[in-house]
């Protein structure tokens, strides 16, 4: 995990993406979307939309192509939403994809941080 923190704060997203692909090989089938989504959300917590988009594009263009899971669809729509001032859409996405988001207990906290950073909305509670 130390390597992940290094890459998130660094400027070598291509190497980070390569590392994620390597780590994905050790996961159960169907879990690589969790790994790439977690990394993308962490980039977004740092307001790094550029590298978050790169990770998703590189993941989707992998060979063999990954399946388009609900979580990956959520991430794709989230990245598009964050490019504009669309907090209501952000909340709709969060609600509609709540089952996919719940696959990782940290995702909700990441999304609270992202809402605060991109839309100046404080987390509830």
C-alpha positions, 0 to 999 in steps of 0.5 A: 500500500505504500507504493499506492500512496507514492503513486497517488501523490506522484506524477507517474500515472502510467506506471501506477496504471501498470502496477494496478494491472499487475495487482489485478492479476492476483485478485479473484475474477470480478474484483479488478473493478474494485481496485481500479475504482478505489484508485480513481476515487483516491485521485478524485479525493486529491482533486486530480481529475486528469489522472483519474480519467487516465486510469479509467481509460487505460483500464477500459482499453486493456487487453482483454477488455474488462467487463463493464460492471455497474461499479465501472459504469458509476465511475465513468458517469462520475468522472463526466459529472465532476467535469461540470457543476452538477451536484444534483446529478452527483447525488442521483448517481450516488443513489442509483449505484448505491449497491455497487458503491457498497462493495467497498466500505471506503467508497462512501467516505471517498464520495463524501470527500469528493462532494466537499472538494468539487461541490463544497458540500459538507458530509451529512452527519 
